[in-house]
Amino acid sequence: MARSVYIQPMTPLELKLGALRMAKGLSQAELAARAGVSRATINRIENGRSRTVNLDMLAAIAKALDVAPAALIGETASKKRGSRD
């Protein structure tokens, strides 16, 4: 059974997914096809109507966008836990 992540309203995932998708020049339908999910799923995530996201789905969407899954949820390679900027 795949694990899911609870999404708080207006999370980094919602904000970043749309921005990354548009930066790559992809429509919701194109991203959905690449990730193996429905366009409605991408739309629900981007518009905050999906409260959980399966971790496997998150990984598939990240792969389709050619980014690390952490990039979708707010983590960046330059920021490490506990570091102070």
N, C-alpha and C positions, 0 to 999 in steps of 0.2 A: 504494500500500500504506500503510495507516494505521500510525502509530508507536504503540508501547505504552510504558507506564511500569512498571518493576519495583516491586513493593510489598514493603517489609520487613514482617515479622510485627508485628501490632498498630500499624499506622501511623495517622497522623492521619486518613487517608481512611476507614479502618474505623470509627474512633471517631466522626468527624464525620458520616459519612453517616447512621448510625442516629439520632444526636441531631438532625440537621437534619430528617430525614424525620419523626421523631416530633413535633418542634416545629411542623411544618407540618400535623400531624394526618393524615398519609398512611400507609396500609399499604404493605408492600413491593409488593403487587400494583398498587396505585394509582400508586406512583412508577414502577414498571416500565412501566406502560401509558403514562404521560405522557412517559417518556424513550425509549420505543420499544425496550426491552430486556426480557428475560424476568424474571419474579419470581425465578427461581433465580439469575440473575446478581446481582441486588441482594442476595439472601441470601448468596451466596458472598462478595461483597465485604465485607458487614457482619460476616461470621463468619470472615474471614481465610482463606478457602479459595481465593481468587483471587489469584494472584501477579503478574499483569499486568492492567492496565486500558488499553484502547485510548483514546487521547486524544480521539477523536471521541465515544466513549461517555461519557467523563468530562464533556465539554462538554454532552452531551445530558442527563445526570443533573443537572448544575448548573442548566441552563436549566429543567428540570422542577421544581427546588426554588427557582427564582428567586434564585439566588446566583451569584456569579462562580466559575468553576472553581477559582480559587486558594483560595476558602473551603473547598473539600473537601480540600485537601492541606496545609492549615496556614498558608498565607499570609493575612494580613489587610491591609486597606487602610491601617490605621493604622501597621503595621510596614513599614519599608522596609529593604532590604538594607543592612547596614553600620551601621544606626542603633543607638545604645545607649540603653536605657531606664533 
